[in-house]
Amino acid sequence: MTTISQTAGRSLRPTSSSGFFATLANSFHALFDRLERRSAVKTLNELDDRALRDIGINRSQIEDAVYGQFKAELSRYL
């Protein structure tokens, strides 16, 4: 009696390359997002208090505005 294996012609090693590349792409996206937000915080910190008031935030609210942690009073204006 001859037994034919169902794994004949298939690799026994799992294909994790797609998972690896997805993880790598997500890491690059997260890094780019982080660098972009840091740049926005730096730019807003360079503005004077009058310019910040014009856009509706105080100096203490810069990071909250950039990182998406809006307070209730900020979300009214957006």
N, C-alpha and C positions, 0 to 999 in steps of 0.2 A: 504494500500500500504506500502510495506516495502522498505526502502532505505538501501543499503549496502555501507558503506563508503570505499573509495579507500585506506584509511590509516589503515584499519584493519590489524593487525598483524605487522605493522611497528611502530617503535618508532617515536614519534613526535619530539624528541630532535635530532638536527643535529649531525652527527658523525664528531666531530672536533678533535678526537684523532689523526688521521693521520696527520692533519695539525700541531698539537702540536708537535708530534714527529719529523716531518720534520723540524720544526723551531728549536727544541732542537738540532737536529743533525747538522743543519747549524750553530748554535751558537757555538757548540763544535768545528766544523771544523774551524770557523773563529778564535776562541781562540787559537787553536793549531797552525794555520798558523801565527798568530801574535807572539806567543812565539818563533816559529822557526825563524822568521825573526829577532826578537830582538836578538836572540842568534847569528845569522849570523853577524849582525852589531857589536856585542860585539867582536866576534872572529876576524873580519877584523880590528877593531880598535886596537887590540892587536898586529897586524903585524907592522913591521917597514916600513918606506917609501920605502926602496929598494924592499921589498917583494911586496908591493902594486904596484909599477911600473912594476914589473915582470908580474903581472896579468893584467896590463893595466889600472889601475885606480889610481887616486889621493885620498888623505885622504878626500878631500871635496866631492868626488863622491861616497863614500861608501853607504850612504843611498839611493841615486838614483839608484845605481846598485842593491841593495838588494830589494828595493820595486818596481823594474821594470820600473823606469822612466829613461830609457836609453837616453843618448844624441846621436846625430847622429854619433859622432866620436867613441863612444863606440860600437855601433851596428855593425860597420865594422869588429870588431875583434871577434864577437860572432857567 
